[in-house]
Amino acid sequence: MSEIAERSGAEREPVGEMTPGKGISEKVAIGLVFGSSAAVLVLELVALRLVAPYLGLTLETNTAVIGVALAAIATGAAMGGKFADAVPPTKTLGPLVMFGGALVLLILPVVRWTGEAVRGSAGDAVFLAVAVALFVPASLLAAVTPMVTKLRLSTLSQTGTVVGRLSAYATVGAIVGTVLTGFVFVAKVPTSTIVLCLGGLLVVAGAVLTIFFRGLRAAARPLVIALIGTGLTVVAPKPCEVETAYHCARIEKDPNRASGRTLYLDQYRHSYVDLNDPTYLEFEYIKDYAAAIDAHWPGAEPLRALHVGGGGLTMPHLLLKTRPGTDNKVYEIDPGVIELDKAELGAKPGPGLDIQIRDGRLGVRSEPTDSRDLVIMDAFGGVAVPWHLTTREVVSDVRRVLAPDGLYLVNVIDFGPQRFAKAEARTLAAEFPHVAVVSREGAFDGRTGGNFVLVGSDQPIDAAALRQRLAGRSELLGDTAAVREFAGDGPLLTDDYAPVDQLLTPFQS
């Protein structure tokens, strides 16, 4: 009993006062864990935008970047706790934050130079650059919380309180960083500005801590790295003309056509507009749209058209020119794209062209029954149609909105086994009694791929008239039976099951 009592007493001795050394106040500690955690989440969201011009934004890309960020948080927390026990945090905390900020300033030039060097080829190299550039500073910033916790622990009897409180504030910081980036920063300022400001704030905060704990000389080396990073960020290549809330956008002039303009969103050509001649159509799938419309409504009668996805507004302009009096309503989720349309592609909202900044699904839901003759679904995030615009439920809602003789046109992109195109064809056939599919020669047997234009209607589709309009440049599956055979055992897309990105994976890889 006496031996047990002696051990028990020995174990209880440290519960009294600890020797924290030069510490920090509770408010400063809260500010540090709050700010460092917020910075990690800002970095994560910024990294997603940095890869978009080179890799696009897919579920796989998002998942991979989030995984890197979480791995960095786990690594930083573990290593920060270990070093906090081995080296007094007063020596390491300031330089840690400074180096983290300096490395943040290097993220943008590393990613952009890598991306420009391998644009259109080795996408894995871009992701590797992003992963490394994100992982290292995020790990350093994640190490702040265990080090600050160590500084605040003055007695073991308050361990739970201190650890719990600082962890709570770190989580709140992460939430605030996420919300501010998603709702404010990205919508208001370019990515490069976000990176520069974040890195600069971290360097300043780290310098203050370093000078406080260790003196002025200890802050010199991280400051040099920060200055180098800032300079490289300023001179790094810029893949965007405009950074919108959702895309890296730019307009390129057609060297072979003085009035031709191509709209790029991220690395993809999204629209072609002839500023002087709206009837000039460059993209084959746009010609397929026009063929389907003219085959269904010969002549020049005006239509009530709804467009889900704006892009360069090629189709609204075509309909206004060829069918005067057409009422076009456009739902486009990205206000930056519309501003670019107005500034450089000749878009002039007004009679016949109603542009609304709104999610397409919500827009379709708000439309009255039997209110539209034509609905065109042409919305993309990278190469994928956003999944919530592909499902049977949205197709059913489109059918409700269409007049009895209306037409639904859907643009999808697929290659290889064409699993997504087949799934979307089956989904349309589950709602519309008459369905057709148009694509390039060799697409239906898997030899080629690209754009597929799906056509749905409650009225029979005049396959002969459509084939004549296509003029041999595209192939047609002109009846529902042929479309069902093409779709095969492709999955029926529903709000409960729509793995669009996974169906497209063979093409993207």
URVENUR-V756860 format. One record per helix or strand of 2 or more residues. SS is the DSSP state (hx for helix, st for strand). FROM is the first residue (numbers start at 1). LEN is the number of residues. If there is no record, write none. Layout:
# URVENUR-V756860
ss=(SS SS)
from=(FROM FROM)
len=(LEN LEN)
This chain:
# URVENUR-V756860
ss=(hx hx hx hx hx hx hx hx st st st st hx st hx st hx st hx st hx hx st hx st st hx st hx hx)
from=(2 26 59 89 123 156 191 217 242 248 260 268 284 304 314 327 335 353 360 372 387 392 402 419 434 450 463 475 480 500)
len=(14 30 28 30 30 33 24 19 2 6 6 7 13 5 9 6 10 5 7 6 3 10 13 11 6 8 8 3 8 9)
